[in-house]
Amino acid sequence: MPLNDALAAAGEPAALADPAAVRAAFESRWVTWNVVRTLTAAGALVCFAWAGLAGT
C-alpha cells in the first residue's frame, strides 16, 4: 500500500511540523484512486445487472 507507506513515513501525527502539507500530498492521490475504484465498482454492478436481465 504505497499511500499508507507514505503516511507512515511522514511520522507520528503529533510530531509533524506541517500536518496539512502531509494531508494535501496524500489526499489528492487518494481521492483520484477512490474515484477510480468507485467507477470500476459501478461498472461491474452495471455489467452484473445487465447479465442478470439478459439471462431472463
VOGU-3710 file (C-alpha; in Angstrom, 3 decimals, decimal comma):
1> mplndalaaa> 0,000/0,000/0,000  2,168/2,857/-1,242  -0,143/5,583/0,062  -0,241/4,030/3,523  3,539/3,644/3,477  3,916/7,334/2,578  1,720/8,308/5,521  3,683/6,080/7,872  6,966/7,527/6,607  5,762/11,048/7,428
11> gepaaladpa> 5,952/10,217/11,130  3,674/10,434/14,120  0,846/12,951/13,747  1,754/14,766/16,977  5,353/15,247/15,810  4,598/16,627/12,343  5,656/20,193/11,703  3,022/20,685/8,980  0,293/18,045/9,056  -1,741/19,982/6,476
21> avraafesrw> 1,041/19,542/3,903  1,192/15,798/4,567  -2,574/15,556/4,195  -2,587/17,610/0,982  0,094/15,400/-0,573  -1,831/12,260/0,393  -5,378/13,424/-0,229  -5,163/14,274/-3,924  -3,802/10,840/-4,863  -6,227/9,087/-2,525
31> vtwnvvrtlt> -9,248/10,882/-3,977  -8,142/10,066/-7,525  -7,821/6,358/-6,784  -11,046/6,354/-4,774  -12,903/7,715/-7,814  -11,313/5,011/-9,978  -12,405/2,313/-7,504  -15,927/3,732/-7,358  -16,314/3,889/-11,134  -14,935/0,370/-11,512
41> aagalvcfaw> -17,338/-0,981/-8,910  -20,270/0,843/-10,528  -19,284/-0,551/-13,931  -19,101/-4,048/-12,502  -22,551/-3,635/-10,959  -24,000/-2,475/-14,284  -22,439/-5,464/-16,074  -23,763/-7,823/-13,409  -27,277/-6,369/-13,656  -27,174/-6,451/-17,447
51> aglagt> -26,076/-10,091/-17,426  -28,844/-10,933/-14,955  -31,514/-9,226/-17,028  -30,248/-10,731/-20,281  -30,492/-14,204/-18,799  -34,200/-13,944/-18,008
//
